[in-house]
Amino acid sequence: MGDSFPRIEPLGEAAVLVRFTPRLDDAANRACVAFRAALEADRPEGVVETASSLGSVLVRHDGRDPTALLEPRLGACDWSAVPPPPRRLWSIPCSYGGDDGPQLAEAAEMAGLSESAAIEALSTARIRVLALGFAPGMPYLGILPEAWDLPRQTGLTPKVPEGALVVAVRQFVLFGTEAPTGWRQIGRTLFGCFEPGRARPIALSPGDEVRFVPVSPEALRRGADADAERHGGATWEALE
């Protein structure tokens, strides 16, 4: 198959992988989101499910390999230039540092910034939901500036809480559940990534944009207590 992208690769007996890039890349991720949205809008025969990741789109089929139908679609345009599907801009309250972000100082030093400058940089970054994974509705978000190309820890933090905001490799992950991690926790939200009782159980979608707005620990908890939808005081607006 060589090094050319995008390309279609078999994945077991009931799926193929439409791979746009071998590494994290903003344009390729935009292509993933747009291509997957187009497949959902007009599924080829035999396709039963699709899902996008950081750099590829999983296409699960019913045994009838859809590669012959996917190839002309894949080559029809530059998918990174295709307008994104309907999406939202989320403003999510976040308490940075202190008990809510115990590794902010370490991450800031690695990025060559003071803690206050790090909070300013991170809270003003308008980043995209690149993919969902690991736990239901749990987003990987980016791509952050190069200063935040931080390595993962050499060991695991045994547990971060649901709503923890962690950083590494130019990305945020917003934890949808309590779990161990090798990324550094720099803040805490009370955003419910997945809530079965909501009208929209998975709040975020690939392509959505997000800002993590700095608030005090007290304001974070007051806002969350008043939020029946378990969005942790977050608000959103539709994007064209």
C-alpha positions as CSV (number, residue, x, y, z in Angstrom):
1,M,0.0,0.0,0.0
2,G,3.0,2.3,0.3
3,D,2.9,5.6,2.1
4,S,0.1,7.3,0.2
5,F,-3.0,8.6,2.0
6,P,-5.9,8.4,2.2
7,R,-6.2,4.7,1.8
8,I,-8.6,1.9,2.7
9,E,-7.3,-1.0,4.7
10,P,-9.1,-4.3,5.7
11,L,-9.8,-4.7,9.4
12,G,-10.9,-8.2,10.2
13,E,-13.8,-9.9,8.5
14,A,-16.5,-7.2,9.0
15,A,-14.8,-3.8,8.8
16,V,-12.4,-1.6,6.8
17,L,-10.4,1.4,8.0
18,V,-10.3,4.5,5.9
19,R,-6.9,6.0,7.0
20,F,-6.1,9.6,6.3
21,T,-2.8,10.0,8.1
22,P,-0.2,8.0,10.1
23,R,0.2,10.8,12.7
24,L,-1.8,13.6,14.4
25,D,-2.7,16.2,11.8
26,D,-5.3,18.8,11.9
27,A,-6.3,18.7,8.2
28,A,-6.5,14.9,8.2
29,N,-8.7,15.0,11.3
30,R,-11.0,17.5,9.6
31,A,-11.1,15.1,6.6
32,C,-12.1,12.2,8.9
33,V,-15.0,14.2,10.4
34,A,-16.3,15.3,7.0
35,F,-15.9,11.9,5.4
36,R,-17.7,10.1,8.2
37,A,-20.5,12.7,8.2
38,A,-21.0,12.1,4.4
39,L,-21.1,8.4,4.9
40,E,-23.7,8.8,7.7
41,A,-25.8,11.0,5.4
42,D,-25.7,8.5,2.5
43,R,-24.5,5.0,3.7
44,P,-23.2,2.7,1.0
45,E,-24.9,-0.6,0.7
46,G,-23.7,-3.1,3.3
47,V,-22.4,-0.4,5.7
48,V,-23.9,-0.8,9.2
49,E,-21.8,1.6,11.4
50,T,-19.1,4.2,11.1
51,A,-16.9,5.9,13.6
52,S,-14.1,8.5,13.2
53,S,-10.9,8.6,15.2
54,L,-7.9,11.0,15.3
55,G,-6.8,10.0,11.8
56,S,-9.1,7.4,10.4
57,V,-12.7,6.3,9.9
58,L,-13.9,2.8,10.9
59,V,-16.5,1.4,8.5
60,R,-18.2,-1.7,9.8
61,H,-20.1,-3.8,7.2
62,D,-22.4,-6.8,7.0
63,G,-19.9,-9.0,5.2
64,R,-20.2,-7.2,1.9
65,D,-16.9,-5.4,1.6
66,P,-17.8,-1.8,0.7
67,T,-14.3,-0.9,-0.6
68,A,-15.4,-0.6,-4.2
69,L,-18.2,1.8,-3.2
70,L,-15.9,3.8,-0.9
71,E,-13.0,4.3,-3.2
72,P,-14.8,6.7,-5.7
73,R,-16.2,8.7,-2.8
74,L,-12.8,9.0,-1.1
75,G,-11.2,10.3,-4.3
76,A,-14.0,12.6,-5.2
77,C,-12.7,15.7,-3.4
78,D,-10.2,17.0,-0.8
79,W,-12.2,16.0,2.3
80,S,-10.1,18.3,4.5
81,A,-11.7,21.2,2.6
82,V,-15.2,20.0,2.9
83,P,-17.4,22.1,5.3
84,P,-17.9,20.3,8.6
85,P,-21.2,18.9,9.7
86,P,-23.5,20.9,12.0
87,R,-21.5,21.5,15.2
88,R,-21.5,23.5,18.4
89,L,-19.2,25.8,20.3
90,W,-19.0,24.8,23.9
91,S,-17.9,27.0,26.8
92,I,-17.0,24.7,29.7
93,P,-16.2,26.1,33.1
94,C,-12.9,24.7,34.4
95,S,-11.1,25.2,37.7
96,Y,-7.3,25.2,37.0
97,G,-4.6,24.3,39.4
98,G,-4.8,23.6,43.1
99,D,-6.5,20.5,44.2
100,D,-8.4,20.5,40.8
101,G,-5.3,20.7,38.7
102,P,-2.5,19.2,40.8
103,Q,0.0,19.0,37.9
104,L,-0.6,22.4,36.4
105,A,2.7,23.8,37.7
106,E,4.6,20.8,36.3
107,A,2.9,21.1,32.9
108,A,3.4,24.8,32.8
109,E,7.1,24.5,33.5
110,M,7.5,21.9,30.8
111,A,5.8,24.3,28.4
112,G,8.1,27.2,29.4
113,L,5.4,29.2,31.1
114,S,4.3,30.5,34.5
115,E,1.2,29.0,35.9
116,S,-0.8,32.2,35.2
117,A,0.5,32.3,31.6
118,A,-0.4,28.6,31.2
119,I,-3.9,29.2,32.4
120,E,-4.3,32.2,30.0
121,A,-3.0,30.1,27.1
122,L,-5.1,27.0,27.8
123,S,-8.3,28.9,28.6
124,T,-8.2,31.1,25.5
125,A,-7.4,28.1,23.1
126,R,-10.4,27.3,21.0
127,I,-9.9,23.7,20.2
128,R,-11.9,21.0,18.4
129,V,-13.2,17.6,19.5
130,L,-10.9,15.4,17.4
131,A,-12.5,12.1,18.4
132,L,-14.4,10.2,21.1
133,G,-13.1,7.1,22.8
134,F,-11.8,5.2,25.8
135,A,-15.1,5.7,27.7
136,P,-18.6,6.7,26.3
137,G,-18.6,10.3,25.1
138,M,-15.0,11.0,26.3
139,P,-13.3,13.5,24.0
140,Y,-9.8,14.0,22.7
141,L,-9.4,17.7,21.9
142,G,-6.8,19.7,20.0
143,I,-4.6,20.6,18.4
144,L,-2.8,22.8,21.0
145,P,0.2,25.0,20.1
146,E,3.6,23.3,19.9
147,A,4.6,24.4,23.5
148,W,2.1,21.8,24.7
149,D,3.7,18.9,22.9
150,L,4.4,17.4,26.3
151,P,5.4,13.8,26.7
152,R,3.2,11.4,28.6
153,Q,4.3,10.6,32.2
154,T,6.6,7.6,32.6
155,G,4.2,6.2,35.2
156,L,0.5,6.3,35.8
157,T,-1.5,8.6,38.0
158,P,-3.6,5.9,39.8
159,K,-6.8,7.9,39.5
160,V,-8.2,11.1,38.2
161,P,-11.9,12.0,38.8
162,E,-14.7,12.3,36.3
163,G,-14.4,15.7,34.7
164,A,-10.6,15.9,35.0
165,L,-8.9,17.9,32.3
166,V,-5.5,16.4,31.4
167,V,-2.9,17.4,28.8
168,A,-0.2,15.8,26.7
169,V,1.0,15.6,23.0
170,R,-0.8,18.8,22.1
171,Q,-4.1,17.5,23.2
172,F,-6.6,17.7,26.1
173,V,-8.6,14.7,27.3
174,L,-11.7,15.4,29.3
175,F,-12.3,12.4,31.5
176,G,-15.8,11.0,31.3
177,T,-15.2,8.6,34.2
178,E,-12.9,8.1,37.1
179,A,-9.7,6.3,35.8
180,P,-5.9,6.1,35.8
181,T,-4.0,8.2,33.3
182,G,-0.5,8.9,32.0
183,W,-1.4,12.5,31.2
184,R,-1.0,15.5,33.6
185,Q,-4.1,16.8,35.3
186,I,-4.2,20.6,34.9
187,G,-7.8,21.3,35.8
188,R,-11.2,20.0,36.7
189,T,-14.7,20.4,35.2
190,L,-18.0,19.0,36.3
191,F,-19.0,18.3,32.7
192,G,-20.9,15.1,32.1
193,C,-19.6,13.6,28.9
194,F,-22.1,10.8,29.0
195,E,-25.5,10.9,30.8
196,P,-28.0,8.2,29.8
197,G,-30.9,10.2,31.2
198,R,-30.3,13.3,29.0
199,A,-32.1,13.9,25.7
200,R,-28.6,13.9,24.1
201,P,-26.7,11.4,26.2
202,I,-23.3,12.0,24.6
203,A,-22.9,15.8,24.8
204,L,-20.0,16.4,22.4
205,S,-19.5,15.3,18.8
206,P,-16.3,15.2,16.7
207,G,-15.9,18.6,15.0
208,D,-17.5,20.5,17.9
209,E,-15.3,23.4,19.2
210,V,-14.6,23.9,22.9
211,R,-13.2,26.6,25.3
212,F,-12.3,25.8,28.9
213,V,-13.3,28.9,30.7
214,P,-11.4,29.6,34.0
215,V,-13.5,29.8,37.1
216,S,-12.9,29.4,40.9
217,P,-13.5,26.0,42.5
218,E,-16.5,27.5,44.3
219,A,-18.0,28.9,41.1
220,L,-17.5,25.6,39.3
221,R,-19.5,23.7,41.9
222,R,-22.2,26.3,42.2
223,G,-22.8,26.2,38.5
224,A,-22.8,22.5,38.4
225,D,-25.3,22.3,41.3
226,A,-27.7,24.4,39.3
227,D,-27.4,22.5,36.1
228,A,-30.0,19.8,35.8
229,E,-28.6,18.5,32.5
230,R,-25.2,17.7,34.1
231,H,-23.3,19.9,31.7
232,G,-21.3,21.3,34.6
233,G,-22.5,24.8,34.0
234,A,-21.4,24.7,30.3
235,T,-23.2,26.6,27.6
236,W,-23.2,26.2,23.8
237,E,-24.1,27.9,20.6
238,A,-24.6,26.5,17.1
239,L,-21.9,27.2,14.6
240,E,-22.5,27.6,10.9
